[in-house]
């Protein structure tokens, strides 16, 4: 019970992890152990726990080797900490997760590919892969090019953003189904075979540049509406309530905003008929930029910052400094804000404070889920 209480206190806390006590290695071990346990469950129940669009492209043998490596690293780190009596309470839980994953079959689970299509599912695989990949890439980048060097990985309110991260990834199936239904139902009439044929046959890089421009034009005006229409601001204020910028900050987004924005952005992409290769490239680009531009990194890109949205550009959008209010709406092409007169103008390189003016959005996932419907402002 004492160990469990320590673990609860640890997950509810924030701040820099003290070195030399096994907290860093223990955190890595318990994270990998949990992902291995979830991965084994996905191996056992792929029809319910994996995303159909992703499962078609998996190399199962590669996934097995990744899981084996993660189990070895997690188990090894945990065992060393236990032997040397460093954060035993944390490492014991990590080792237990690895043992349970191994007992459930580990990387040797036989994956049966013969199951019916169309089963209801949650995107557990998408959550595992994105968390592992994002943490490895963006935490490394933040440590290498940190803007605020004293900001720890586990900064204040990280739990809230992690809960948003979990939910928004797990319900990927619902989001895809809902957005696809709305796009086809509301905008199917606008599709024109001639235009679709021309767009689909564009050279790859021309198609990529065009799809980003089309998506960002819609994103710009949708984003601007979230700021200027009071009812929509109720939703968007949740995203702006984050007070520290890092790779997890962009995950704080109300589910209704996620549905509305994705539907409106995907509509012209569907109507215009971009090729699958171009759409896949756009998904990679938007996925990277959405995380990177929230990162705690000191990146401005010189003159290119007037063309491409950078962390510097988007950090200003999240600022509550006077010159930053309702500015820098673009998600990809910064020149759109300069074109429409909404770019930040400041003598300072970086903003001072983040969050909404007045700090009236509550902390906590469920409180933020209810906030747009209960706020009296």
Secondary structure, DSSP 8 states (H G I E B T S, - for coil): -HHHHHHHHHHH--S---TTTTHHHHHHHHHHHHHHHHHHHHHHTHHHHS-HHHHTT--HHHHHHHHHHHHHHHHHHHHHHHHTTSSHHHHHHHHHHHHHHHHTTGGG--------TT-----HHHHHHHHHHHHHHHHHHHHHSBSSTT--SS-TTHHHHHHHHHHHHHTHHHHHHHHHHHHHHHHGGG--HHHHHHHHTS-HHHHHHHHHHHHHHHHHHHHHHHHHSHHHHHHHHHHHT--S-STTGGG---HHHHHHHHHHHHHHHHHHT--HHHHHHHHHHHHHHHHHTTSSB----GGGGGTB--HHHHHHHTB-SGGGTT----SSBTHHHHHHT-----SSSS-S-BS-TT--S-SSHHHHHHHHHH---
